[in-house]
Amino acid sequence: MSSKKAVPAAKAALNQMKLEIANEVGIANYDSVDKGNLTARQNGYVGGYMTKKLVEMAEQQMAGK
């Protein structure tokens, strides 16, 4: 599997979303935190919530909303 982004222009928006979600789950300064010092659960919350929100956005777009 390639780590190449399907839409490179979306990188900034995804990074912003990641920071917002990290703040929502209580991880301040996520962009400057050493991710290796966070628990797997903390990192998983950020990725999981990102996926959930992206799926919701895609479903809304597909439904024409």
N, C-alpha and C positions, 0 to 999 in steps of 0.2 A: 504494500500500500504506500502511496506517495504522500508526503507531507505538504505537497504543493497545494496552495489555496485555489479553489475553483474560481473564486472571485477576489483577486488580490486587492481590489479597491475597498473591500469590506473589512480589511484588517483593522483599521482604526475604530470602526464601529464595534467590532467584536471585542477589541481591547477595552473600549469604554464600557460595554455591557458587562464584561468580566469584573471591572472595578466596581461598578454599581452593585452587582450581585454580591461581591465580596463584602461590601459595606452593609448590605441588607442582612447577611448572615453573621455579621459581627467581626469581620476581619478588616481592621483599619490599615491603611497604607499598603494594600495588597501588592501594588506595583513595585514597592521597594522591599518587601518582605522576602527573605530567603525561603522559597517554597519547600525546601528540604527540611526546614524547621517546623513546618506545619504538619499536623496529623493527616493521615490518609482520609479520614472522615471530613476534615476541613476542606482539603483540596477537592474531595469528591462532591461536597455540597456545591461548590462554585461551578464545577463542570456539569453537575446534574441539573442545577437550576438554569444554567445557560441552555442546555439541551431542551429542557422543558419549555422555556420561553421561546426558543427558536421554532420548536414544533408548533406551539400555539400561534406564532406569527404566520407560519406557513399555512396552517389550517384556515386561519382567517382570510389569508390572501386567496386560497383556493376556493373558499366559500364566497368570494367576491365582496368581502367587507373591508 
